[in-house]
Amino acid sequence: MTPLGRLLVGLMLVASAGCSGESLYGSLSDVYRLDHESVRARLYDSELAIEYIDARGGVPVRVSLHTREAEPTDGGEYDLMGVGDITGVLSDGTEIPRLVEGTLRLSDFENGPGGRVAGDFDARMDAGRDILGLTGRFDATLEVVTWPPTP
């Protein structure tokens, strides 16, 4: 293969990796293990939750949008300090640091069971002596969770 051909193949691999449906990265991952295997989107009576799920079924990162205060829509952008939160519990039981700044963006929101929920978030967390960053992308199928559960 020619050098130009190798360059083009390399650029295509980088571009396809950048289009992945889910990811978590940032300085928070330098301090806390944010390993996850999948992401899910759940719509409850009071919130939309984007949950990054680890191999044991735990949720190291959970991004919440309080739907009584802000309606999820295509193209919506939300200040998580005002209408949401980011929480999570790591596999060792440690909670991730408290959110001090964050934005959630929904590029796609199809309301209803099986709808597509895609977007990203960017946040800053208070880790004591440091403010750590966390950025994530997601693309998931919406589960609508009702309570009490219907048989």
C-alpha positions in Angstrom: 0.0 0.0 0.0 1.2 3.5 -0.8 2.0 6.0 2.0 -1.1 8.0 0.9 -3.2 4.9 1.1 -2.0 4.1 4.6 -2.7 7.7 5.6 -6.2 7.5 4.3 -6.9 4.2 6.0 -5.5 5.6 9.3 -7.7 8.7 9.0 -10.8 6.5 8.4 -10.0 4.5 11.5 -9.6 7.6 13.6 -12.9 9.0 12.2 -14.8 5.8 12.8 -13.5 5.6 16.4 -14.6 9.2 17.0 -18.2 8.2 16.0 -18.5 5.6 18.7 -21.9 5.7 20.3 -20.6 5.8 23.9 -17.6 7.0 25.8 -16.4 8.5 29.0 -13.1 10.4 29.3 -11.5 13.3 31.1 -9.3 13.9 34.1 -11.8 12.2 36.4 -10.9 8.9 34.7 -7.2 9.5 35.7 -8.3 9.2 39.4 -11.4 7.0 39.3 -12.0 3.8 37.4 -14.9 4.6 35.1 -14.9 1.3 33.3 -18.2 0.5 31.7 -19.6 -2.0 29.2 -22.7 -0.3 28.0 -25.0 2.7 28.3 -28.7 2.8 28.8 -31.3 5.6 28.8 -34.2 5.3 31.1 -37.2 7.7 31.4 -38.8 7.7 34.8 -41.8 9.8 36.0 -39.4 12.5 37.2 -36.2 12.1 35.3 -34.3 11.0 32.2 -31.3 9.0 33.3 -28.3 8.1 31.1 -26.5 5.3 32.9 -23.1 3.9 32.1 -23.2 0.2 33.2 -20.1 -1.8 34.3 -19.6 -5.5 34.0 -21.3 -6.2 37.3 -24.4 -4.2 36.5 -23.2 -1.2 38.6 -23.6 2.4 37.5 -20.2 4.3 37.8 -21.7 7.3 36.1 -25.4 8.4 35.9 -26.4 11.6 34.2 -29.9 12.8 35.3 -32.2 15.4 33.8 -35.1 16.3 36.0 -38.1 16.2 33.6 -40.4 18.2 35.9 -38.0 21.2 35.5 -36.9 20.6 31.8 -38.5 18.7 29.0 -36.0 16.5 27.0 -36.1 17.4 23.3 -34.1 17.0 20.2 -31.4 19.6 20.2 -31.9 20.4 23.8 -29.1 21.8 26.0 -29.4 21.7 29.8 -27.5 23.2 32.7 -27.1 20.2 35.0 -26.6 22.4 38.0 -30.1 23.8 37.6 -32.1 20.9 36.2 -30.0 17.7 36.7 -27.1 16.0 38.3 -24.3 13.5 37.7 -23.8 10.8 40.3 -22.3 7.3 40.4 -20.9 4.6 42.5 -17.7 2.8 41.5 -17.2 -0.9 41.9 -15.4 -0.5 45.3 -18.4 1.5 46.6 -16.8 4.9 46.3 -19.1 7.7 45.1 -17.8 9.9 42.3 -17.2 13.5 43.3 -19.9 16.1 43.5 -20.9 18.0 40.3 -19.9 21.7 40.3 -20.6 22.5 36.6 -22.2 20.6 33.8 -24.0 20.7 30.5 -26.1 17.9 28.9 -26.9 18.1 25.2 -29.4 15.8 23.5 -28.8 15.5 19.7 -31.7 13.0 19.4 -34.6 12.3 21.8 -37.4 10.0 20.6 -39.9 9.9 23.4 -41.4 6.4 24.0 -40.2 2.8 24.5 -37.5 1.9 22.0 -36.8 5.5 21.0 -33.3 6.7 20.3 -31.5 8.9 22.9 -28.2 10.3 21.8 -26.0 13.2 22.8 -23.1 14.2 25.1 -22.3 15.9 28.3 -19.4 17.9 29.8 -18.9 18.3 33.5 -16.6 19.4 36.3 -16.5 17.5 39.6 -15.1 18.7 43.0 -12.5 16.1 44.1 -11.4 18.1 47.1 -8.1 19.7 46.2 -8.8 19.5 42.5 -11.6 20.1 40.0 -11.7 17.2 37.6 -13.4 17.0 34.2 -15.7 14.4 32.8 -17.0 14.2 29.3 -19.2 11.5 27.8 -21.1 10.5 24.7 -24.1 8.2 24.5 -26.4 6.6 22.0 -29.0 4.3 23.5 -32.5 2.9 23.2 -35.0 4.5 25.6 -36.6 2.3 28.3 -39.7 3.8 29.9 -39.9 2.8 33.5 -43.2 3.1 35.3 -44.1 2.7 38.9 -45.7 0.6 40.0 -44.5 -1.8 37.3 -47.1 -3.0 34.9 -47.4 -6.8 34.6 
